[in-house]
Amino acid sequence: MTQPIPQTAETPEQLAAFEARIAAGEKIESGDWMPEAYRKQLIRMISQHAHSEVVGMLPEGAWITRAPNLHRKMILIAKVQDEAGHGQYLYHAAETLGTTREEMLDALLTGKAKYSSIFNYPTLTWADIGMIGWLVDGAAIKNQTMLAGCSYGPYSRAMVRICSEETFHHKQGKEMVVAYAREGTPEQKKMAQDALNRWWWPAVQMLGPSDKDSPNTPQLMRWGIKLKTNDEVRQEFINEHAPELLEAGLTIPDPDLHQDEQGNWIHGPINWEEFFEVIKGGGQMNRARLESRNRSHDEGAWVREALNAYEARRHAQAAD
Ligand code: BYC
């Protein structure tokens, strides 16, 4: 179990030295001195990110038994397994800051911690699995490529590994949706369009509220945790995905979407009311996701007990 790292009250000199390290592009490592607010921000972000990976397994996992063929089933199993691994790296990265796995899981299971808004929407058809890979992993990669350059070493290194796996997730989703949209039967084309209609806006929203409503961004940017604002990352996501979706013959459900003279794809108004309702716990699937995680946690109690008993026996044997 990780023990809280003792912190002394910070002085202006300590803060200046810390910020000079960040300005010089140095990575901050687990045992290094850091402002308490830096540590807290990282625990908040990394643990929410870990929860998102684990909860993100639910909508996809629900389709493993219904995959249309062996090839697609194998890809989906590998993807869901990767997400569990991502959760694992991220919980470890957060533990290096002095929080414990138990504290983080308790916050998730009791509904105190947030996880990504995107996983509070249902996966209604098989095309949703492709669309999640293309859009959700596509948005996540944009955000995580930025975080791979963040100032905290353990988070930054976890991001490098996660991004390389997410790239495969993104490609398989795009390949699947493009195949349905371009060469599919009329029913498959309809299914792909319907999936885009439902996933486009939640994917645009998942990159966080607009900069004017993002209270954490200034501090995160000051300390090199975020290197870009939410709106900047959102613009990168739309610039890459809008032309690709259109080229696949799909219609993006935003009548105001257009390209400006600089080549940026400008989106219409985002329904932020819906976003804030979802992150408050009022999304379509919030309750079901938490119930499912709690059930798995309870059903897995015997595994944790067995691991603890095994560890205790190993220690006793080592002491002998
Ligand atoms: N959902 O000040 P802001 C994946 C909250 S998983 C829920 O802009 P910040 C995948 C925010 O936490 C990828 N809550 O916050 C997995 C804050 O509330 P608190 C998930 C959101 O931190 C499985 C409040 O709104 N990626 O790809 O500066 C299968 C104000 O926001 C959301 C990450 O977690 C949201 N979407 O910026 C397939 C990346 N957005 O905490 C795929 C790590 C905002 O103050 N996280 N909130 O109560 C981040 O990069 C940043 O935390 C965010 C938000 C950009 C998300």
Residues whose N, C-alpha, C, O or C-beta is under 5 A from the ligand:
A	BS01	BYC	M45 Q48 H49 S52 E53 G56 M57 E83 K114 Y115 S116 S117 V136 D137 A140 N143 Q205 M206 L207 G208 P209 D213 S214 P215 N216 T217 I279
